């Protein structure tokens, strides 16, 4: 199975406009080939996410959605977001993340 990640960020800040959240890492890794098929996609970001406005869409080569549920932002640090996947046959899949990041006010 080939996983290709096309990460698209729609950013809005709930505080200062900069810095924005960026993708830190992903599992499966961006551009990776994995066997067996993953049961979820997990993305880690450099800033906290706003759960109500952040999502991940995973699609197959034909554009059909392959999520088995909604994306969830971890409550702890709110920098990790995951989405469960349906059983996937071999193929190429892409994911798109839409995020709204939260930034702490700048001290100084």
Helices and strands as residue ranges (DSSP letters): E 2-5, E 23-27, E 40-45, E 48-49, G 51-53, E 55-59, E 72-73, E 80-84, E 92-98, E 101-102
